[in-house]
Amino acid sequence: MPLVDIDQVTHDRLRFAAGLLDMTVPELISHLTTTFDGKQATPPPPPPPTLPNVLEEDEEVAVHVIYKKTRVDGIFNKANHELRITKGPLAGRTFSSPSNAAIAVVEKLNPAREFSNTNGRTFWLVTATGRTLRSIIGQR
C-alpha cells in the first residue's frame, strides 16, 4: 500500500477511532478499505463524463420567463446576444441584450414598479435546462 502523508489532526482522529475499536491505525485503515467479503476495496469509479452540452453548439437558444403569472418565450442568439421575444405581450420584438429584453418585460407587465432595471442573465431561463441564461453565457 502506498504511503500517504496526513496531517496531525487526521492522524490523531484515526488513532482515536482505532483505540475505540481496539485496533492499530494500520488495522483500522485496512478495515476501512476492505469490503465485507475480504477483498481489497476498490476506489469508486470516476463520475461518468459529462455529456456534451448541445446548447454550446447551438447559436440560438430557447429561453423563457414567468413574470407576474405571464409566460414570455424568446430566442437568445449567442453570437450577438440579441433576444427575440416569440410569445407573450412583446412577441415579435428583438432586443440588443437579455437585460434590455428583461427590462421591457418588467415595464410591460409591472408598470407600477419604480425601477425596472433587471439583470437579463438571471431573469431568463434556458428552456431546455431550467437554469438561468447565466449558465451558458456566464457573468459579466
DSSP file (Angstrom, degrees, kcal/mol; ACC not computed):
  #  RESIDUE AA STRUCTURE BP1 BP2  ACC     N-H-->O    O-->H-N    N-H-->O    O-->H-N    TCO  KAPPA ALPHA  PHI   PSI    X-CA   Y-CA   Z-CA
    1    1 A M              0   0    0      0, 0.0     2,-0.0     0, 0.0     0, 0.0   0.000 360.0 360.0 360.0 132.3    0.0    0.0    0.0
    2    2 A P        -     0   0    0      0, 0.0     2,-0.2     0, 0.0     0, 0.0  -0.323 360.0-109.7 -68.2 149.9    1.5    3.4   -0.9
    3    3 A L        -     0   0    0     -2,-0.0     2,-0.4     2,-0.0     0, 0.0  -0.562  32.2-163.4 -78.4 142.6    2.4    5.8    1.8
    4    4 A V        -     0   0    0     -2,-0.2     2,-0.4     2,-0.0    -1,-0.0  -0.995  16.3-130.8-129.2 131.1    0.2    8.8    2.2
    5    5 A D        -     0   0    0     -2,-0.4     2,-0.3     0, 0.0    -2,-0.0  -0.663  30.7-178.8 -78.8 131.1    1.1   12.0    4.2
    6    6 A I        -     0   0    0     -2,-0.4     2,-0.0     1,-0.0    -2,-0.0  -0.935  27.7-106.9-127.7 155.4   -1.6   13.0    6.5
    7    7 A D     >  -     0   0    0     -2,-0.3     4,-2.2     1,-0.1     5,-0.2  -0.274  34.2-106.0 -76.2 167.4   -1.8   16.0    8.8
    8    8 A Q  H  > S+     0   0    0      1,-0.2     4,-2.6     2,-0.2     5,-0.2   0.858 117.7  54.7 -64.1 -37.7   -1.5   15.6   12.6
    9    9 A V  H  > S+     0   0    0      2,-0.2     4,-2.2     1,-0.2    -1,-0.2   0.930 109.9  46.6 -63.7 -44.9   -5.2   16.2   13.2
   10   10 A T  H  > S+     0   0    0      2,-0.2     4,-2.5     1,-0.2    -2,-0.2   0.915 112.5  50.5 -63.2 -42.5   -6.2   13.4   10.8
   11   11 A H  H  X S+     0   0    0     -4,-2.2     4,-2.6     1,-0.2    -2,-0.2   0.915 109.8  50.5 -61.9 -42.5   -3.7   11.1   12.4
   12   12 A D  H  X S+     0   0    0     -4,-2.6     4,-2.3     1,-0.2    -1,-0.2   0.890 110.4  49.6 -63.2 -38.6   -5.0   11.9   15.9
   13   13 A R  H  X S+     0   0    0     -4,-2.2     4,-2.6     2,-0.2    -2,-0.2   0.907 111.4  48.4 -67.1 -40.9   -8.5   11.1   14.8
   14   14 A L  H  X S+     0   0    0     -4,-2.5     4,-2.8     2,-0.2    -2,-0.2   0.915 111.7  49.9 -63.9 -42.0   -7.5    7.8   13.2
   15   15 A R  H  X S+     0   0    0     -4,-2.6     4,-2.1     2,-0.2    -2,-0.2   0.904 111.4  48.9 -63.6 -40.9   -5.6    6.9   16.4
   16   16 A F  H  X S+     0   0    0     -4,-2.3     4,-1.9     2,-0.2    -2,-0.2   0.938 113.4  46.1 -63.3 -47.2   -8.7    7.8   18.5
   17   17 A A  H  X S+     0   0    0     -4,-2.6     4,-1.4     1,-0.2    -2,-0.2   0.903 111.9  51.5 -63.2 -41.2  -11.0    5.7   16.2
   18   18 A A  H  <>S+     0   0    0     -4,-2.8     5,-3.2     1,-0.2    -1,-0.2   0.897 108.2  52.6 -62.5 -39.6   -8.6    2.8   16.2
   19   19 A G  H ><5S+     0   0    0     -4,-2.1     3,-1.1     1,-0.2    -1,-0.2   0.882 105.1  54.4 -63.9 -38.2   -8.4    2.9   20.0
   20   20 A L  H 3<5S+     0   0    0     -4,-1.9    -1,-0.2     1,-0.3    -2,-0.2   0.842 114.4  41.0 -63.3 -32.1  -12.2    2.7   20.3
   21   21 A L  T 3<5S-     0   0    0     -4,-1.4    -1,-0.3    -3,-0.2    -2,-0.2   0.319 114.1-117.0 -97.7   7.2  -12.2   -0.4   18.1
   22   22 A D  T < 5S+     0   0    0     -3,-1.1     2,-0.3     1,-0.2    -3,-0.2   0.925  75.5 121.6  55.5  48.5   -9.1   -1.8   19.9
   23   23 A M      < -     0   0    0     -5,-3.2    -1,-0.2    -8,-0.1     2,-0.2  -0.844  65.4-110.1-130.3 166.3   -7.1   -1.7   16.7
   24   24 A T     >  -     0   0    0     -2,-0.3     4,-2.5    -3,-0.1     5,-0.2  -0.557  39.2-105.4 -87.5 165.1   -3.9   -0.1   15.5
   25   25 A V  H  > S+     0   0    0      1,-0.2     4,-2.6     2,-0.2     5,-0.2   0.933 122.2  49.7 -59.4 -46.9   -4.1    2.7   12.9
   26   26 A P  H  > S+     0   0    0      0, 0.0     4,-2.4     0, 0.0    -1,-0.2   0.892 110.9  50.4 -60.6 -36.3   -2.9    0.4   10.1
   27   27 A E  H  > S+     0   0    0      2,-0.2     4,-2.7     1,-0.2    -2,-0.2   0.908 110.6  49.6 -65.6 -40.6   -5.5   -2.2   11.1
   28   28 A L  H  X S+     0   0    0     -4,-2.5     4,-2.8     2,-0.2     5,-0.2   0.935 111.7  47.8 -62.4 -46.7   -8.2    0.5   11.1
   29   29 A I  H  X S+     0   0    0     -4,-2.6     4,-1.5     1,-0.2    -2,-0.2   0.921 112.7  48.9 -62.0 -43.2   -7.2    1.7    7.6
   30   30 A S  H  < S+     0   0    0     -4,-2.4     4,-0.3    -5,-0.2    -1,-0.2   0.913 112.2  49.3 -61.5 -42.1   -7.1   -1.8    6.3
   31   31 A H  H >< S+     0   0    0     -4,-2.7     3,-1.0     1,-0.2    -2,-0.2   0.908 110.8  49.6 -62.7 -42.7  -10.6   -2.5    7.8
   32   32 A L  H 3< S+     0   0    0     -4,-2.8    -1,-0.2     1,-0.2    -2,-0.2   0.751 114.6  44.8 -69.5 -23.7  -12.0    0.7    6.3
   33   33 A T  T 3< S+     0   0    0     -4,-1.5     8,-3.0    -5,-0.2     2,-0.4   0.266  98.1  85.6-106.3  12.5  -10.6   -0.2    2.9
   34   34 A T  B <  S-A   40   0A   0     -3,-1.0     6,-0.2    -4,-0.3     5,-0.1  -0.928  72.7-131.2-114.1 137.5  -11.7   -3.8    2.8
   35   35 A T    >   -     0   0    0      4,-2.6     3,-1.8    -2,-0.4    -2,-0.1  -0.291  32.5-100.2 -78.5 170.3  -15.1   -5.0    1.7
   36   36 A F  T 3  S+     0   0    0      1,-0.3    -1,-0.1     2,-0.1    -2,-0.0   0.734 120.9  60.6 -66.2 -22.2  -17.1   -7.4    3.7
   37   37 A D  T 3  S-     0   0    0      2,-0.1    -1,-0.3     1,-0.0     3,-0.1   0.388 119.5-107.5 -87.9   7.5  -16.1  -10.4    1.5
   38   38 A G  S <  S+     0   0    0     -3,-1.8     2,-0.2     1,-0.3    -2,-0.1   0.357  77.9 128.6  90.9  -6.7  -12.5   -9.8    2.4
   39   39 A K  S    S-     0   0    0      1,-0.1    -4,-2.6    -5,-0.1    -1,-0.3  -0.515  71.2 -95.8 -81.7 152.4  -11.4   -8.3   -0.9
   40   40 A Q  B     -A   34   0A   0     -6,-0.2    -6,-0.2    -2,-0.2    -1,-0.1  -0.491  45.6-115.4 -65.8 129.8   -9.5   -5.1   -1.0
   41   41 A A        -     0   0    0     -8,-3.0    -1,-0.1    -2,-0.2    -8,-0.0  -0.400  25.5-138.8 -67.1 141.1  -12.0   -2.3   -1.7
   42   42 A T        -     0   0    0     -2,-0.1    -1,-0.1     1,-0.1    -3,-0.0  -0.763  27.1 -99.6 -98.5 148.7  -11.5   -0.5   -5.0
   43   43 A P        -     0   0    0      0, 0.0    -1,-0.1     0, 0.0   -10,-0.0  -0.300  51.7 -89.5 -62.7 152.2  -11.9    3.2   -5.2
   44   44 A P        -     0   0    0      0, 0.0    -3,-0.0     0, 0.0     0, 0.0  -0.284  51.4 -97.2 -61.3 148.8  -15.2    4.3   -6.5
   45   45 A P        -     0   0    0      0, 0.0    -3,-0.0     0, 0.0     0, 0.0  -0.299  45.9 -97.0 -65.0 151.8  -15.4    4.7  -10.3
   46   46 A P        -     0   0    0      0, 0.0     0, 0.0     0, 0.0     0, 0.0  -0.305  51.5 -88.1 -64.3 154.8  -14.8    8.2  -11.6
   47   47 A P        -     0   0    0      0, 0.0     3,-0.1     0, 0.0     0, 0.0  -0.300  54.6 -92.6 -61.9 149.7  -18.0   10.1  -12.4
   48   48 A P        -     0   0    0      0, 0.0     3,-0.1     0, 0.0     0, 0.0  -0.290  50.7 -94.0 -62.3 148.5  -19.3    9.5  -15.9
   49   49 A P        -     0   0    0      0, 0.0     2,-0.1     0, 0.0     0, 0.0  -0.330  46.7-104.1 -62.3 144.5  -18.1   12.0  -18.4
   50   50 A T        -     0   0    0     -3,-0.1     3,-0.1     1,-0.1     0, 0.0  -0.450  36.5-111.8 -70.7 141.7  -20.5   14.8  -18.8
   51   51 A L        -     0   0    0     -2,-0.1    -1,-0.1     1,-0.1     2,-0.0  -0.432  42.0 -92.5 -69.8 145.7  -22.5   14.7  -22.0
   52   52 A P        -     0   0    0      0, 0.0     2,-0.9     0, 0.0    -1,-0.1  -0.345  41.1-119.0 -59.7 138.5  -21.6   17.4  -24.5
   53   53 A N    >>  -     0   0    0      1,-0.2     3,-1.7    -3,-0.1     4,-0.7  -0.697  18.4-160.0 -83.9 109.2  -23.9   20.3  -24.0
   54   54 A V  H >> S+     0   0    0     -2,-0.9     4,-1.4     1,-0.3     3,-0.7   0.771  89.9  67.8 -61.2 -23.0  -25.9   20.7  -27.2
   55   55 A L  H 34 S+     0   0    0      1,-0.2    -1,-0.3     2,-0.2    -2,-0.0   0.833  91.8  60.2 -65.5 -29.3  -26.6   24.3  -26.1
   56   56 A E  H <4 S+     0   0    0     -3,-1.7    -1,-0.2     1,-0.2    -2,-0.2   0.805 108.4  44.0 -67.0 -27.5  -22.9   25.1  -26.5
   57   57 A E  H << S+     0   0    0     -4,-0.7     2,-0.2    -3,-0.7    -1,-0.2   0.744  96.8  86.8 -89.9 -24.8  -23.1   24.2  -30.2
   58   58 A D     <  -     0   0    0     -4,-1.4    20,-0.1     1,-0.1     3,-0.1  -0.538  61.0-156.4 -79.0 139.8  -26.4   25.9  -31.0
   59   59 A E  S    S+     0   0    0     -2,-0.2    19,-3.4     1,-0.1    20,-0.4   0.818  83.5  47.7 -81.2 -32.0  -26.2   29.6  -31.9
   60   60 A E  E     -B   77   0B   0     17,-0.2     2,-0.4    18,-0.1    17,-0.2  -0.918  69.9-168.6-114.5 138.3  -29.8   30.2  -30.8
   61   61 A V  E     -B   76   0B   0     15,-2.6    15,-3.2    -2,-0.4     2,-0.3  -0.982  22.9-123.2-128.7 131.3  -31.2   29.0  -27.5
   62   62 A A  E     +B   75   0B   0     -2,-0.4    65,-2.1    13,-0.2    66,-0.5  -0.563  37.8 176.0 -72.6 132.8  -34.9   29.0  -26.4
   63   63 A V  E     +BC  74 126B   0     11,-2.8    11,-2.9    -2,-0.3     2,-0.3  -0.892   7.1 176.2-132.0 162.9  -35.4   31.0  -23.2
   64   64 A H  E     -BC  73 125B   0     61,-2.2    61,-3.0    -2,-0.3     2,-0.3  -0.978  12.2-160.8-157.1 168.4  -38.5   31.9  -21.2
   65   65 A V  E     -B   72   0B   0      7,-1.9     7,-2.9    -2,-0.3     2,-0.6  -0.980  14.4-145.2-149.2 148.6  -39.6   33.6  -18.0
   66   66 A I  E     +B   71   0B   0     -2,-0.3     2,-0.4     5,-0.2     5,-0.2  -0.957  32.1 169.4-114.7 110.8  -42.7   33.5  -16.0
   67   67 A Y  E >   -B   70   0B   0      3,-2.7     3,-1.5    -2,-0.6    -2,-0.1  -0.984  65.8  -7.5-128.2 127.7  -43.2   37.0  -14.6
   68   68 A K  T 3  S-     0   0    0     -2,-0.4    -1,-0.2     1,-0.3     3,-0.1   0.907 129.8 -56.8  53.0  44.3  -46.4   38.2  -12.9
   69   69 A K  T 3  S+     0   0    0      1,-0.2     2,-0.5    -3,-0.1    -1,-0.3   0.632 116.2 115.3  64.6  17.0  -48.1   34.9  -13.8
   70   70 A T  E <   -B   67   0B   0     -3,-1.5    -3,-2.7     2,-0.0     2,-0.4  -0.970  59.1-141.8-120.0 126.6  -47.3   35.6  -17.5
   71   71 A R  E     -B   66   0B   0     -2,-0.5     2,-0.5    -5,-0.2    -5,-0.2  -0.721  16.3-171.3 -87.2 133.0  -45.0   33.3  -19.5
   72   72 A V  E     -B   65   0B   0     -7,-2.9    -7,-1.9    -2,-0.4     2,-0.3  -0.993   5.1-162.6-124.6 124.0  -42.8   35.1  -22.0
   73   73 A D  E     +BD  64  87B   0     14,-1.6    13,-2.3    -2,-0.5    14,-1.5  -0.770  16.0 161.7-106.1 151.8  -40.8   33.0  -24.5
   74   74 A G  E     -BD  63  85B   0    -11,-2.9   -11,-2.8    -2,-0.3     2,-0.5  -0.954  35.7-118.1-155.7 174.8  -37.9   34.1  -26.5
   75   75 A I  E     -BD  62  84B   0      9,-2.6     9,-2.7    -2,-0.3     2,-0.5  -0.992  23.7-153.6-123.2 123.4  -34.8   33.1  -28.6
   76   76 A F  E     -BD  61  83B   0    -15,-3.2   -15,-2.6    -2,-0.5     2,-0.7  -0.852   6.7-147.2 -98.8 128.6  -31.4   34.1  -27.4
   77   77 A N  E  >  -B   60   0B   0      5,-3.0     4,-2.1    -2,-0.5     5,-0.3  -0.859   5.5-163.5 -97.1 113.8  -28.7   34.5  -30.0
   78   78 A K  T  4 S+     0   0    0    -19,-3.4    -1,-0.1    -2,-0.7   -18,-0.1   0.760  84.1  59.4 -70.0 -24.9  -25.3   33.6  -28.5
   79   79 A A  T  4 S+     0   0    0    -20,-0.4    -1,-0.2     1,-0.2   -19,-0.1   0.928 127.0  11.1 -71.3 -44.5  -23.3   35.2  -31.3
   80   80 A N  T  4 S-     0   0    0      2,-0.1    -2,-0.2    -3,-0.1    -1,-0.2   0.418  95.8-124.0-116.6   0.8  -24.7   38.7  -30.9
   81   81 A H     <  +     0   0    0     -4,-2.1    -3,-0.2     1,-0.2     2,-0.1   0.621  58.0 149.2  65.9  16.5  -26.5   38.4  -27.5
   82   82 A E        -     0   0    0     -5,-0.3    -5,-3.0    15,-0.1     2,-0.5  -0.491  35.1-151.1 -75.1 151.1  -29.8   39.6  -29.0
   83   83 A L  E     -DE  76  95B   0     12,-2.2    12,-2.8    -7,-0.2     2,-0.5  -0.985   5.8-162.7-128.0 122.1  -33.0   38.3  -27.6
   84   84 A R  E     -DE  75  94B   0     -9,-2.7    -9,-2.6    -2,-0.5     2,-0.4  -0.905  16.7-135.9-105.4 123.8  -36.1   38.0  -29.7
   85   85 A I  E     +D   74   0B   0      8,-2.8     7,-3.1    -2,-0.5   -11,-0.3  -0.664  26.2 173.9 -79.3 127.1  -39.5   37.6  -27.9
   86   86 A T  E     +     0   0B   0    -13,-2.3     2,-0.3    -2,-0.4   -12,-0.2   0.697  63.9  22.7-107.6 -25.8  -41.5   34.9  -29.6
   87   87 A K  E    S+D   73   0B   0    -14,-1.5   -14,-1.6     4,-0.1    -1,-0.3  -0.998  95.5  44.1-143.4 143.4  -44.6   34.6  -27.3
   88   88 A G  S >  S-     0   0    0     -2,-0.3     3,-1.8   -16,-0.2   -16,-0.1  -0.680 103.7 -39.1 118.0-172.9  -46.1   36.9  -24.8
   89   89 A P  T 3  S+     0   0    0      0, 0.0    -1,-0.1     0, 0.0   -17,-0.1   0.694 136.7  43.1 -65.9 -18.7  -47.0   40.6  -24.7
   90   90 A L  T >  S+     0   0    0     -3,-0.2     3,-2.0     3,-0.1    -5,-0.3   0.105  80.1 156.2-111.4  21.8  -43.9   41.7  -26.6
   91   91 A A  T <   +     0   0    0     -3,-1.8    -5,-0.2     1,-0.3     3,-0.1  -0.174  64.2  25.8 -53.4 135.8  -43.9   39.0  -29.3
   92   92 A G  T 3  S+     0   0    0     -7,-3.1     2,-0.3     1,-0.3    -1,-0.3   0.218  92.8 117.5  95.9 -14.1  -42.0   39.9  -32.4
   93   93 A R    <   -     0   0    0     -3,-2.0    -8,-2.8    -8,-0.1     2,-0.4  -0.663  49.1-154.3 -90.0 144.9  -39.7   42.5  -30.7
   94   94 A T  E     -E   84   0B   0     -2,-0.3     2,-0.3   -10,-0.2   -10,-0.2  -0.954   7.3-160.1-118.0 136.5  -35.9   42.0  -30.7
   95   95 A F  E     -E   83   0B   0    -12,-2.8   -12,-2.2    -2,-0.4     6,-0.1  -0.864  24.6-127.3-118.7 151.0  -33.7   43.5  -28.0
   96   96 A S  S    S+     0   0    0     -2,-0.3    -1,-0.1   -14,-0.2     3,-0.1   0.600  91.3  12.3 -74.4 -10.8  -30.0   44.1  -28.1
   97   97 A S  S  > S-     0   0    0    -14,-0.2     4,-1.9     1,-0.1   -14,-0.2  -0.986  76.0-109.9-157.5 160.3  -29.4   42.2  -24.9
   98   98 A P  H  > S+     0   0    0      0, 0.0     4,-2.4     0, 0.0     5,-0.1   0.867 118.9  53.9 -60.9 -35.4  -31.1   39.9  -22.4
   99   99 A S  H  > S+     0   0    0      2,-0.2     4,-2.8     1,-0.2     5,-0.2   0.916 106.2  50.4 -67.5 -42.2  -31.2   42.7  -19.9
  100  100 A N  H  > S+     0   0    0      1,-0.2     4,-2.0     2,-0.2    -1,-0.2   0.900 112.7  47.8 -62.0 -38.8  -32.9   45.1  -22.3
  101  101 A A  H  X S+     0   0    0     -4,-1.9     4,-2.1     2,-0.2    -2,-0.2   0.907 111.8  50.0 -66.4 -41.5  -35.5   42.4  -23.0
  102  102 A A  H  X S+     0   0    0     -4,-2.4     4,-2.6     1,-0.2    -2,-0.2   0.912 109.6  50.6 -63.8 -43.1  -36.0   41.8  -19.3
  103  103 A I  H  X S+     0   0    0     -4,-2.8     4,-2.8    15,-0.3    -1,-0.2   0.910 109.8  50.8 -61.0 -42.2  -36.4   45.5  -18.6
  104  104 A A  H  X S+     0   0    0     -4,-2.0     4,-2.2     2,-0.2    -1,-0.2   0.897 110.4  49.2 -63.6 -40.1  -39.1   45.7  -21.3
  105  105 A V  H  X S+     0   0    0     -4,-2.1     4,-2.9     2,-0.2     5,-0.3   0.936 112.4  47.9 -63.8 -46.1  -40.9   42.7  -19.9
  106  106 A V  H  X S+     0   0    0     -4,-2.6     4,-2.4     1,-0.2     7,-0.2   0.930 112.7  48.5 -61.2 -46.0  -40.9   44.2  -16.4
  107  107 A E  H  < S+     0   0    0     -4,-2.8    -1,-0.2     1,-0.2    -2,-0.2   0.888 115.4  45.0 -62.0 -38.6  -42.1   47.6  -17.7
  108  108 A K  H  < S+     0   0    0     -4,-2.2    -2,-0.2    -5,-0.2    -1,-0.2   0.923 123.6  32.2 -71.4 -44.7  -44.9   46.0  -19.7
  109  109 A L  H  < S+     0   0    0     -4,-2.9    -2,-0.2     1,-0.2    -3,-0.2   0.633 131.7  29.7 -92.1 -14.6  -46.1   43.6  -17.0
  110  110 A N    ><  +     0   0    0     -4,-2.4     3,-2.0    -5,-0.3    -1,-0.2  -0.449  62.4 161.2-142.3  64.4  -45.4   45.6  -13.9
  111  111 A P  T 3  S+     0   0    0      0, 0.0    -1,-0.1     0, 0.0    -4,-0.1   0.711  73.8  63.8 -63.4 -18.8  -45.6   49.3  -14.8
  112  112 A A  T 3  S+     0   0    0     -3,-0.1     2,-0.2     3,-0.0    -5,-0.1   0.637  74.4 111.1 -79.4 -12.9  -46.0   50.3  -11.2
  113  113 A R    <   -     0   0    0     -3,-2.0     3,-0.1    -7,-0.2    -3,-0.1  -0.448  65.1-144.6 -65.6 128.9  -42.5   49.0  -10.3
  114  114 A E  S    S+     0   0    0      1,-0.2     2,-0.5    -2,-0.2    -1,-0.1   0.912  85.2  30.0 -64.4 -45.3  -40.4   52.0   -9.5
  115  115 A F        -     0   0    0      1,-0.1    -1,-0.2     2,-0.1    -3,-0.0  -0.968  60.0-174.1-120.0 122.4  -37.1   50.7  -11.0
  116  116 A S        +     0   0    0     -2,-0.5   -10,-0.2    -3,-0.1    -9,-0.2   0.464  39.7 131.6 -94.4  -1.0  -37.3   48.3  -14.0
  117  117 A N        +     0   0    0    -11,-0.1     2,-0.3     2,-0.0    -2,-0.1  -0.293  32.5 172.5 -55.4 130.9  -33.6   47.6  -14.1
  118  118 A T        -     0   0    0    -19,-0.2     2,-0.9     0, 0.0   -15,-0.3  -0.998  38.1-121.9-146.8 136.3  -33.2   43.8  -14.3
  119  119 A N    >>  -     0   0    0     -2,-0.3     4,-1.5     1,-0.2     3,-1.1  -0.715  21.8-161.8 -80.3 108.9  -30.3   41.5  -14.9
  120  120 A G  H 3> S+     0   0    0     -2,-0.9     4,-1.9     1,-0.3    13,-0.3   0.768  84.4  65.7 -64.6 -26.9  -31.2   39.5  -18.0
  121  121 A R  H 34 S+     0   0    0      1,-0.2    13,-2.4     2,-0.2    12,-0.3   0.786 114.8  29.9 -67.7 -26.2  -28.7   36.8  -17.3
  122  122 A T  H <4 S+     0   0    0     -3,-1.1    -1,-0.2    11,-0.2    -2,-0.2   0.584 115.9  60.5-105.6 -14.3  -30.6   35.8  -14.2
  123  123 A F  H  < S+     0   0    0     -4,-1.5     2,-0.2     9,-0.1    -2,-0.2   0.910  95.9  64.9 -77.6 -45.7  -34.1   36.8  -15.3
  124  124 A W  S  < S-     0   0    0     -4,-1.9     9,-2.3    -5,-0.1     2,-0.4  -0.580  71.0-149.6 -85.8 141.4  -34.3   34.5  -18.4
  125  125 A L  E     -CF  64 132B   0    -61,-3.0   -61,-2.2     7,-0.2     2,-0.6  -0.899  21.3-119.0-108.2 138.5  -34.3   30.7  -18.0
  126  126 A V  E >>  -C   63   0B   0      5,-3.5     4,-3.4    -2,-0.4     3,-0.8  -0.662  24.2-145.3 -72.0 119.6  -32.9   28.3  -20.6
  127  127 A T  T 34 S+     0   0    0    -65,-2.1    -1,-0.2    -2,-0.6   -64,-0.1   0.853  93.4  54.2 -60.6 -37.8  -36.0   26.3  -21.6
  128  128 A A  T 34 S+     0   0    0    -66,-0.5    -1,-0.2     1,-0.2   -65,-0.1   0.786 126.1  19.0 -68.7 -28.0  -34.1   23.1  -22.2
  129  129 A T  T <4 S-     0   0    0     -3,-0.8    -2,-0.2     2,-0.2    -1,-0.2   0.651  89.2-129.1-118.0 -21.9  -32.4   23.1  -18.7
  130  130 A G     <  +     0   0    0     -4,-3.4     2,-0.2     1,-0.3    -3,-0.1   0.479  69.3 124.0  79.9   1.6  -34.4   25.4  -16.5
  131  131 A R  S    S-     0   0    0     -5,-0.4    -5,-3.5     1,-0.1    -1,-0.3  -0.519  70.4 -89.2 -91.1 162.6  -31.2   27.1  -15.5
  132  132 A T  B >   -F  125   0B   0     -7,-0.3     3,-1.9    -2,-0.2     4,-0.3  -0.243  34.7-110.4 -68.0 159.2  -30.6   30.8  -15.8
  133  133 A L  T >> S+     0   0    0     -9,-2.3     3,-1.8   -13,-0.3     4,-1.5   0.794 115.9  72.6 -58.9 -28.3  -29.2   32.3  -19.0
  134  134 A R  H 3> S+     0   0    0    -13,-2.4     4,-2.5   -10,-0.3    -1,-0.3   0.805  82.2  71.9 -55.7 -29.7  -26.1   33.0  -17.0
  135  135 A S  H <4 S+     0   0    0     -3,-1.9    -1,-0.3   -14,-0.3    -2,-0.2   0.740 109.7  29.1 -63.0 -22.1  -25.4   29.2  -17.0
  136  136 A I  H <4 S+     0   0    0     -3,-1.8    -1,-0.2    -4,-0.3    -2,-0.2   0.625 131.6  32.3-113.0 -16.1  -24.5   29.4  -20.7
  137  137 A I  H  < S-     0   0    0     -4,-1.5    -3,-0.2     1,-0.2    -2,-0.2   0.493  97.5-141.8-117.8  -4.4  -23.1   32.9  -21.1
  138  138 A G     <  -     0   0    0     -4,-2.5     2,-0.2    -5,-0.3    -1,-0.2  -0.093  32.6 -47.7  78.7-176.5  -21.5   33.5  -17.7
  139  139 A Q              0   0    0      1,-0.1     0, 0.0    -4,-0.1     0, 0.0  -0.486 360.0 360.0 -89.3 162.5  -21.3   36.5  -15.5
  140  140 A R              0   0    0     -2,-0.2    -1,-0.1     0, 0.0    -2,-0.0   0.384 360.0 360.0-106.3 360.0  -20.4   39.9  -16.7
